[in-house]
Amino acid sequence: MMLAPKILSRYIFRQAAGAVLLILLSLTGIVWIALALRQLNLVTSQGQDVWLFIKMTLLALPNLMALIAPIALLVATIHVLNRLSGDSELIVMTAGGATIWHIARPLLLVACFVAAGVAAVNHWGMPWSLRLLREYVIQVRTDLITQVIQPGKFSTPENNLTFHIRERSLDGELKGLVMHDARDQKQVSTFLSERGWIIKQDKDAYLLMETGHILRRSAVGEPVRIIEFQKYAVDLARFEAKEQGPELKPRERYYDELVHPAADDVLARTQPGLLRAELHERFSSPLYPFAFVLIAVAFVGHSQTTRQNRVQSIVAAFLISAGSRLGGLAGINLVTLRPSNVWIAYTIPLGVMLLGLVMAQSGMRPRKQSRIGAGLAAAVDRFAGLGRLFRRRPSAYSQR
């Protein structure tokens, strides 16, 4: 008698774990294809090799795992419970003495693995991958001049950023260099240089220009200032998009850097709410796998008598789970505004977990049928009885 629950748990665990892996790989593949299509210009217009393109798109995936993995678990749990109900296995399990918690236990065990994976990615995998991705972005920007910019052609790697060179020698010297940077409308600059070189120091790269001028305009209508220089160096990290400034973004930071930022950290002084919101998002997101499993068990874990009831339960479970996750993201935005809103980030998943527990437990109790339901059931029975009687009468007359 003690072996049956273990066999049941192993069976459900294998079914759920296999479905989670399959759905997670499918969703990850879809997301990767979307990212690859967005970054396809790395190969087509920026001259990068395919391997760098694959690495950069794969490194962007851990940033989305906190959303992908719980959704994969939700879909897998609903699929497994619906299949068990459709094959009448839930009815057999219930008839054999299994309660809803015998069915939920292996699913919650799968949720533990998913939550642990989400926490590991949040605290270690995501910062590591985004930092490495930042280095590759700088590398792409560094290789931009040497690989993409062709002599005699104007190249625009980003909006309002234009390069032109007259000639490029075999040793990498750039002759007749023109760089127009209008990304910041408050200060539009045009660099004119007779020659230039790409200089790399450790992980940093600079464009060193020699003998030239800078044409700089602070606002529309103001006169252009002309600055003459003999040597001028431009940090190639400036070629990154604006959201990738010199300061580490919240998702690129490890736990210690979020809790104990440096004294001269600009982001911590100007926008501390971003660091606070990122910290609580990392701790609250592992709660959603448990919330999703409990909601799915509460709605789909009980045996359903008709297909229509199963469809309604599946839709309700998915909508409640998706709504709670969207509400959690909105709560994280509120945490950014005020420290007193921290409770919202944890109340939403914990509240959904409590709702799932209460509904799953109440679903085990037999309920008294309402008068309307009893009347409809009696009418259906009478109609079925008349149909059977009508079918029997012709056969009786035919035997005479």
Contacts in CASP RR format, 6 or more apart in sequence:
PFRMAT RR
TARGET T0000
AUTHOR 0000-0000-0000
METHOD contacts of the structure
MODEL  1
MMLAPKILSRYIFRQAAGAVLLILLSLTGIVWIALALRQLNLVTSQGQDV
WLFIKMTLLALPNLMALIAPIALLVATIHVLNRLSGDSELIVMTAGGATI
WHIARPLLLVACFVAAGVAAVNHWGMPWSLRLLREYVIQVRTDLITQVIQ
PGKFSTPENNLTFHIRERSLDGELKGLVMHDARDQKQVSTFLSERGWIIK
QDKDAYLLMETGHILRRSAVGEPVRIIEFQKYAVDLARFEAKEQGPELKP
RERYYDELVHPAADDVLARTQPGLLRAELHERFSSPLYPFAFVLIAVAFV
GHSQTTRQNRVQSIVAAFLISAGSRLGGLAGINLVTLRPSNVWIAYTIPL
GVMLLGLVMAQSGMRPRKQSRIGAGLAAAVDRFAGLGRLFRRRPSAYSQR
5 98 0 8 1.000
5 102 0 8 1.000
8 93 0 8 1.000
8 98 0 8 1.000
8 102 0 8 1.000
8 103 0 8 1.000
9 102 0 8 1.000
9 105 0 8 1.000
9 106 0 8 1.000
9 109 0 8 1.000
10 106 0 8 1.000
12 80 0 8 1.000
12 84 0 8 1.000
12 103 0 8 1.000
12 106 0 8 1.000
12 107 0 8 1.000
13 106 0 8 1.000
13 107 0 8 1.000
13 109 0 8 1.000
13 110 0 8 1.000
15 80 0 8 1.000
15 83 0 8 1.000
16 76 0 8 1.000
16 77 0 8 1.000
16 80 0 8 1.000
16 106 0 8 1.000
16 107 0 8 1.000
16 110 0 8 1.000
17 110 0 8 1.000
17 113 0 8 1.000
18 76 0 8 1.000
19 75 0 8 1.000
19 76 0 8 1.000
19 79 0 8 1.000
19 80 0 8 1.000
20 72 0 8 1.000
20 73 0 8 1.000
20 76 0 8 1.000
20 110 0 8 1.000
20 114 0 8 1.000
22 76 0 8 1.000
23 72 0 8 1.000
23 75 0 8 1.000
23 76 0 8 1.000
23 79 0 8 1.000
24 68 0 8 1.000
24 69 0 8 1.000
24 72 0 8 1.000
27 68 0 8 1.000
27 71 0 8 1.000
27 72 0 8 1.000
28 61 0 8 1.000
28 68 0 8 1.000
31 61 0 8 1.000
31 64 0 8 1.000
31 68 0 8 1.000
32 57 0 8 1.000
32 58 0 8 1.000
32 61 0 8 1.000
35 57 0 8 1.000
35 60 0 8 1.000
35 61 0 8 1.000
36 53 0 8 1.000
36 57 0 8 1.000
39 53 0 8 1.000
39 56 0 8 1.000
39 57 0 8 1.000
40 53 0 8 1.000
42 48 0 8 1.000
42 52 0 8 1.000
42 53 0 8 1.000
42 56 0 8 1.000
42 140 0 8 1.000
43 49 0 8 1.000
43 50 0 8 1.000
43 53 0 8 1.000
45 148 0 8 1.000
46 140 0 8 1.000
46 144 0 8 1.000
46 147 0 8 1.000
46 148 0 8 1.000
46 157 0 8 1.000
47 143 0 8 1.000
47 147 0 8 1.000
47 148 0 8 1.000
48 140 0 8 1.000
48 143 0 8 1.000
48 147 0 8 1.000
52 136 0 8 1.000
52 139 0 8 1.000
52 140 0 8 1.000
55 136 0 8 1.000
56 133 0 8 1.000
56 136 0 8 1.000
56 137 0 8 1.000
56 140 0 8 1.000
59 129 0 8 1.000
59 130 0 8 1.000
59 132 0 8 1.000
59 133 0 8 1.000
59 136 0 8 1.000
60 129 0 8 1.000
60 133 0 8 1.000
61 129 0 8 1.000
62 121 0 8 1.000
62 125 0 8 1.000
62 126 0 8 1.000
62 129 0 8 1.000
62 130 0 8 1.000
63 126 0 8 1.000
63 129 0 8 1.000
63 130 0 8 1.000
63 251 0 8 1.000
65 117 0 8 1.000
65 118 0 8 1.000
65 121 0 8 1.000
65 126 0 8 1.000
66 118 0 8 1.000
66 121 0 8 1.000
66 122 0 8 1.000
66 126 0 8 1.000
66 281 0 8 1.000
66 282 0 8 1.000
66 285 0 8 1.000
67 325 0 8 1.000
69 114 0 8 1.000
69 117 0 8 1.000
69 118 0 8 1.000
69 121 0 8 1.000
69 289 0 8 1.000
70 114 0 8 1.000
70 118 0 8 1.000
70 285 0 8 1.000
70 288 0 8 1.000
70 289 0 8 1.000
70 292 0 8 1.000
70 325 0 8 1.000
71 292 0 8 1.000
71 325 0 8 1.000
72 114 0 8 1.000
73 110 0 8 1.000
73 111 0 8 1.000
73 114 0 8 1.000
73 289 0 8 1.000
73 292 0 8 1.000
73 293 0 8 1.000
74 292 0 8 1.000
74 293 0 8 1.000
74 296 0 8 1.000
74 317 0 8 1.000
74 318 0 8 1.000
74 321 0 8 1.000
76 110 0 8 1.000
77 107 0 8 1.000
77 110 0 8 1.000
77 292 0 8 1.000
77 293 0 8 1.000
77 296 0 8 1.000
77 297 0 8 1.000
77 300 0 8 1.000
78 296 0 8 1.000
78 300 0 8 1.000
78 314 0 8 1.000
78 317 0 8 1.000
78 318 0 8 1.000
80 107 0 8 1.000
81 90 0 8 1.000
81 103 0 8 1.000
81 296 0 8 1.000
81 297 0 8 1.000
81 300 0 8 1.000
81 301 0 8 1.000
82 300 0 8 1.000
82 310 0 8 1.000
82 314 0 8 1.000
84 90 0 8 1.000
84 93 0 8 1.000
84 103 0 8 1.000
84 301 0 8 1.000
85 91 0 8 1.000
85 300 0 8 1.000
85 301 0 8 1.000
85 303 0 8 1.000
85 304 0 8 1.000
85 310 0 8 1.000
86 310 0 8 1.000
88 303 0 8 1.000
90 103 0 8 1.000
90 301 0 8 1.000
90 302 0 8 1.000
90 303 0 8 1.000
91 303 0 8 1.000
93 102 0 8 1.000
93 103 0 8 1.000
94 303 0 8 1.000
99 364 0 8 1.000
100 297 0 8 1.000
100 301 0 8 1.000
100 302 0 8 1.000
100 360 0 8 1.000
100 361 0 8 1.000
100 363 0 8 1.000
100 364 0 8 1.000
101 360 0 8 1.000
103 297 0 8 1.000
103 301 0 8 1.000
104 293 0 8 1.000
104 294 0 8 1.000
104 297 0 8 1.000
104 301 0 8 1.000
104 360 0 8 1.000
107 293 0 8 1.000
107 296 0 8 1.000
107 297 0 8 1.000
108 290 0 8 1.000
108 293 0 8 1.000
108 294 0 8 1.000
110 293 0 8 1.000
111 289 0 8 1.000
111 290 0 8 1.000
111 292 0 8 1.000
111 293 0 8 1.000
112 289 0 8 1.000
114 289 0 8 1.000
115 286 0 8 1.000
115 287 0 8 1.000
115 289 0 8 1.000
115 290 0 8 1.000
116 286 0 8 1.000
117 286 0 8 1.000
118 285 0 8 1.000
118 286 0 8 1.000
118 289 0 8 1.000
119 282 0 8 1.000
119 286 0 8 1.000
122 281 0 8 1.000
122 282 0 8 1.000
122 285 0 8 1.000
122 286 0 8 1.000
123 254 0 8 1.000
123 255 0 8 1.000
123 282 0 8 1.000
124 254 0 8 1.000
126 251 0 8 1.000
127 251 0 8 1.000
127 252 0 8 1.000
127 253 0 8 1.000
127 254 0 8 1.000
130 249 0 8 1.000
130 251 0 8 1.000
130 252 0 8 1.000
131 248 0 8 1.000
131 252 0 8 1.000
134 240 0 8 1.000
134 244 0 8 1.000
134 252 0 8 1.000
135 203 0 8 1.000
137 240 0 8 1.000
137 244 0 8 1.000
138 203 0 8 1.000
138 205 0 8 1.000
138 236 0 8 1.000
138 237 0 8 1.000
138 240 0 8 1.000
141 157 0 8 1.000
141 205 0 8 1.000
141 236 0 8 1.000
141 237 0 8 1.000
141 239 0 8 1.000
141 240 0 8 1.000
142 198 0 8 1.000
142 200 0 8 1.000
142 205 0 8 1.000
142 236 0 8 1.000
144 155 0 8 1.000
144 157 0 8 1.000
144 163 0 8 1.000
144 239 0 8 1.000
145 163 0 8 1.000
145 165 0 8 1.000
145 174 0 8 1.000
145 198 0 8 1.000
145 207 0 8 1.000
146 168 0 8 1.000
146 172 0 8 1.000
146 198 0 8 1.000
148 155 0 8 1.000
148 157 0 8 1.000
149 155 0 8 1.000
149 163 0 8 1.000
149 164 0 8 1.000
149 165 0 8 1.000
149 168 0 8 1.000
151 165 0 8 1.000
151 166 0 8 1.000
151 167 0 8 1.000
151 168 0 8 1.000
152 164 0 8 1.000
152 165 0 8 1.000
152 166 0 8 1.000
153 164 0 8 1.000
154 162 0 8 1.000
154 163 0 8 1.000
154 164 0 8 1.000
155 162 0 8 1.000
155 163 0 8 1.000
155 164 0 8 1.000
156 162 0 8 1.000
156 163 0 8 1.000
157 163 0 8 1.000
157 239 0 8 1.000
158 183 0 8 1.000
158 239 0 8 1.000
158 241 0 8 1.000
159 183 0 8 1.000
160 181 0 8 1.000
160 182 0 8 1.000
160 183 0 8 1.000
161 179 0 8 1.000
161 180 0 8 1.000
161 181 0 8 1.000
161 182 0 8 1.000
161 183 0 8 1.000
161 239 0 8 1.000
162 178 0 8 1.000
162 179 0 8 1.000
162 180 0 8 1.000
163 177 0 8 1.000
163 178 0 8 1.000
163 179 0 8 1.000
164 177 0 8 1.000
164 178 0 8 1.000
164 179 0 8 1.000
165 174 0 8 1.000
165 175 0 8 1.000
165 176 0 8 1.000
165 177 0 8 1.000
165 178 0 8 1.000
166 175 0 8 1.000
166 176 0 8 1.000
166 177 0 8 1.000
167 174 0 8 1.000
167 175 0 8 1.000
167 176 0 8 1.000
168 174 0 8 1.000
168 175 0 8 1.000
169 175 0 8 1.000
172 197 0 8 1.000
172 198 0 8 1.000
173 195 0 8 1.000
173 196 0 8 1.000
173 197 0 8 1.000
174 195 0 8 1.000
174 196 0 8 1.000
174 197 0 8 1.000
174 198 0 8 1.000
175 194 0 8 1.000
175 195 0 8 1.000
175 196 0 8 1.000
176 192 0 8 1.000
176 193 0 8 1.000
176 194 0 8 1.000
176 195 0 8 1.000
177 191 0 8 1.000
177 192 0 8 1.000
177 193 0 8 1.000
177 194 0 8 1.000
177 195 0 8 1.000
177 196 0 8 1.000
177 209 0 8 1.000
178 190 0 8 1.000
178 191 0 8 1.000
178 192 0 8 1.000
178 193 0 8 1.000
179 190 0 8 1.000
179 191 0 8 1.000
179 207 0 8 1.000
179 234 0 8 1.000
180 188 0 8 1.000
180 189 0 8 1.000
180 190 0 8 1.000
180 191 0 8 1.000
181 188 0 8 1.000
181 189 0 8 1.000
181 190 0 8 1.000
181 191 0 8 1.000
181 238 0 8 1.000
182 188 0 8 1.000
183 242 0 8 1.000
186 218 0 8 1.000
186 219 0 8 1.000
187 216 0 8 1.000
187 217 0 8 1.000
187 218 0 8 1.000
188 216 0 8 1.000
188 217 0 8 1.000
189 214 0 8 1.000
189 215 0 8 1.000
189 216 0 8 1.000
189 217 0 8 1.000
190 214 0 8 1.000
190 215 0 8 1.000
190 216 0 8 1.000
191 209 0 8 1.000
191 212 0 8 1.000
191 213 0 8 1.000
191 214 0 8 1.000
191 232 0 8 1.000
191 234 0 8 1.000
192 212 0 8 1.000
192 213 0 8 1.000
192 214 0 8 1.000
192 215 0 8 1.000
193 209 0 8 1.000
193 210 0 8 1.000
193 211 0 8 1.000
193 212 0 8 1.000
193 232 0 8 1.000
194 210 0 8 1.000
194 211 0 8 1.000
194 212 0 8 1.000
195 209 0 8 1.000
195 210 0 8 1.000
195 211 0 8 1.000
196 207 0 8 1.000
196 208 0 8 1.000
196 209 0 8 1.000
196 210 0 8 1.000
197 207 0 8 1.000
197 208 0 8 1.000
198 205 0 8 1.000
198 206 0 8 1.000
198 207 0 8 1.000
198 208 0 8 1.000
198 236 0 8 1.000
199 205 0 8 1.000
199 206 0 8 1.000
199 207 0 8 1.000
199 208 0 8 1.000
199 233 0 8 1.000
200 206 0 8 1.000
204 235 0 8 1.000
204 236 0 8 1.000
204 237 0 8 1.000
205 235 0 8 1.000
205 236 0 8 1.000
205 237 0 8 1.000
206 233 0 8 1.000
206 234 0 8 1.000
206 235 0 8 1.000
206 236 0 8 1.000
207 233 0 8 1.000
207 234 0 8 1.000
207 236 0 8 1.000
208 231 0 8 1.000
208 232 0 8 1.000
208 233 0 8 1.000
209 229 0 8 1.000
209 231 0 8 1.000
209 232 0 8 1.000
209 233 0 8 1.000
209 234 0 8 1.000
210 230 0 8 1.000
210 231 0 8 1.000
210 232 0 8 1.000
211 229 0 8 1.000
211 230 0 8 1.000
212 228 0 8 1.000
212 229 0 8 1.000
212 230 0 8 1.000
212 232 0 8 1.000
213 226 0 8 1.000
213 227 0 8 1.000
213 228 0 8 1.000
213 229 0 8 1.000
214 226 0 8 1.000
214 227 0 8 1.000
214 229 0 8 1.000
214 232 0 8 1.000
215 224 0 8 1.000
215 225 0 8 1.000
215 226 0 8 1.000
216 224 0 8 1.000
216 225 0 8 1.000
216 227 0 8 1.000
217 223 0 8 1.000
217 224 0 8 1.000
217 225 0 8 1.000
218 225 0 8 1.000
237 245 0 8 1.000
237 246 0 8 1.000
243 249 0 8 1.000
247 265 0 8 1.000
247 266 0 8 1.000
247 267 0 8 1.000
248 257 0 8 1.000
248 267 0 8 1.000
249 267 0 8 1.000
250 258 0 8 1.000
250 267 0 8 1.000
250 274 0 8 1.000
250 275 0 8 1.000
250 277 0 8 1.000
250 278 0 8 1.000
251 278 0 8 1.000
253 261 0 8 1.000
253 275 0 8 1.000
253 278 0 8 1.000
255 279 0 8 1.000
255 282 0 8 1.000
258 275 0 8 1.000
258 278 0 8 1.000
258 279 0 8 1.000
259 279 0 8 1.000
261 267 0 8 1.000
261 268 0 8 1.000
261 275 0 8 1.000
262 268 0 8 1.000
267 274 0 8 1.000
267 275 0 8 1.000
268 275 0 8 1.000
273 335 0 8 1.000
273 336 0 8 1.000
273 337 0 8 1.000
273 339 0 8 1.000
274 336 0 8 1.000
276 335 0 8 1.000
276 336 0 8 1.000
276 339 0 8 1.000
276 342 0 8 1.000
277 332 0 8 1.000
277 333 0 8 1.000
277 335 0 8 1.000
277 336 0 8 1.000
280 332 0 8 1.000
280 335 0 8 1.000
280 342 0 8 1.000
280 345 0 8 1.000
280 346 0 8 1.000
281 332 0 8 1.000
281 345 0 8 1.000
283 345 0 8 1.000
283 346 0 8 1.000
284 328 0 8 1.000
284 332 0 8 1.000
284 345 0 8 1.000
284 346 0 8 1.000
284 349 0 8 1.000
287 346 0 8 1.000
287 349 0 8 1.000
287 350 0 8 1.000
287 353 0 8 1.000
288 324 0 8 1.000
288 325 0 8 1.000
288 349 0 8 1.000
290 349 0 8 1.000
290 353 0 8 1.000
291 321 0 8 1.000
291 324 0 8 1.000
291 349 0 8 1.000
291 350 0 8 1.000
291 351 0 8 1.000
291 352 0 8 1.000
291 353 0 8 1.000
291 356 0 8 1.000
292 321 0 8 1.000
294 352 0 8 1.000
294 353 0 8 1.000
294 355 0 8 1.000
294 356 0 8 1.000
294 357 0 8 1.000
294 360 0 8 1.000
295 317 0 8 1.000
295 320 0 8 1.000
295 321 0 8 1.000
295 324 0 8 1.000
295 352 0 8 1.000
295 355 0 8 1.000
295 356 0 8 1.000
295 359 0 8 1.000
296 317 0 8 1.000
296 321 0 8 1.000
297 356 0 8 1.000
297 360 0 8 1.000
298 317 0 8 1.000
298 355 0 8 1.000
298 356 0 8 1.000
298 357 0 8 1.000
298 359 0 8 1.000
298 360 0 8 1.000
298 363 0 8 1.000
299 313 0 8 1.000
299 314 0 8 1.000
299 316 0 8 1.000
299 317 0 8 1.000
299 320 0 8 1.000
299 359 0 8 1.000
300 310 0 8 1.000
300 313 0 8 1.000
300 314 0 8 1.000
300 317 0 8 1.000
301 360 0 8 1.000
302 363 0 8 1.000
302 364 0 8 1.000
304 310 0 8 1.000
304 313 0 8 1.000
320 352 0 8 1.000
320 355 0 8 1.000
321 352 0 8 1.000
324 348 0 8 1.000
324 349 0 8 1.000
324 352 0 8 1.000
327 348 0 8 1.000
328 344 0 8 1.000
328 345 0 8 1.000
328 348 0 8 1.000
328 349 0 8 1.000
331 341 0 8 1.000
331 344 0 8 1.000
331 345 0 8 1.000
331 348 0 8 1.000
332 345 0 8 1.000
334 341 0 8 1.000
334 344 0 8 1.000
335 341 0 8 1.000
335 342 0 8 1.000
335 344 0 8 1.000
335 345 0 8 1.000
369 377 0 8 1.000
END
